[in-house]
Structure formats: C-alpha cells, structure tokens
Amino acid sequence: MMRQVRYKLKDSTLSDQELLYIVEECVEIAKKLQIYEEKNILRFILLQFAFSREQLESNLIRDAFTNTLTHQAWDEDKRLDFIYKNIVNRKQ
C-alpha cells in the first residue's frame, strides 16, 4: 500500500516515516468506516492529499465528507465515488 501511495504522490515531500504514519492511520479509520477493498482504501488515503488545509477546515467540506463516509446505506464504492465526483472534482 505504501508503494502505491508514494507512486500516486510523486511530488510529495513527506518522508517515508511520515507517509507510513498517515497510511497506517487511514487504514485503521477505513476499517471503522467499513472500507475494506484495497482500491478503496487507497482512494480513502489519497483523500488526505486532495485538499489544502484551508479547504479541509471548511465546515461545508468537512460535513460533506463526514456525512458521506458514515452513510452506511451506501457501499464503500458508492460513498467514495460520490466524494470524488461531487467534492474532490468540484473544488475551487
């Protein structure tokens, strides 16, 4: 998983240790959110890098993430697809 994240974040200045910490934390959170497929765990991890700190501090974005990720009536694919289509791809 670490190699896949590093490949997707080619320009990242994070050390391997910093990145490993983020990956391990995200994997644990993903399990709690019932995200189990490796491709979706990778997508979930990459969400951590999709926005600036200011955007993540936005109540609107934070609430949209939280509501979508915890909406258990949808499977993991649908929840992540919704986030990428309606939040990530629409960021200003």
C-alpha positions, 0 to 999 in steps of 0.5 A, spaced: 500 500 500 505 504 501 508 503 494 502 505 491 501 511 495 508 514 494 507 512 486 500 516 486 504 522 490 510 523 486 511 530 488 510 529 495 515 531 500 513 527 506 518 522 508 517 515 508 516 515 516 511 520 515 507 517 509 507 510 513 504 514 519 498 517 515 497 510 511 497 506 517 492 511 520 487 511 514 487 504 514 485 503 521 479 509 520 477 505 513 476 499 517 471 503 522 468 506 516 467 499 513 472 500 507 475 494 506 477 493 498 484 495 497 482 500 491 478 503 496 482 504 501 487 507 497 482 512 494 480 513 502 488 515 503 489 519 497 483 523 500 488 526 505 492 529 499 486 532 495 485 538 499 489 544 502 488 545 509 484 551 508 479 547 504 479 541 509 477 546 515 471 548 511 465 546 515 461 545 508 467 540 506 468 537 512 460 535 513 460 533 506 465 528 507 463 526 514 456 525 512 458 521 506 463 516 509 458 514 515 452 513 510 452 506 511 446 505 506 451 506 501 457 501 499 464 503 500 464 504 492 458 508 492 460 513 498 467 514 495 465 515 488 460 520 490 466 524 494 470 524 488 465 526 483 461 531 487 467 534 492 474 532 490 472 534 482 468 540 484 473 544 488 475 551 487 
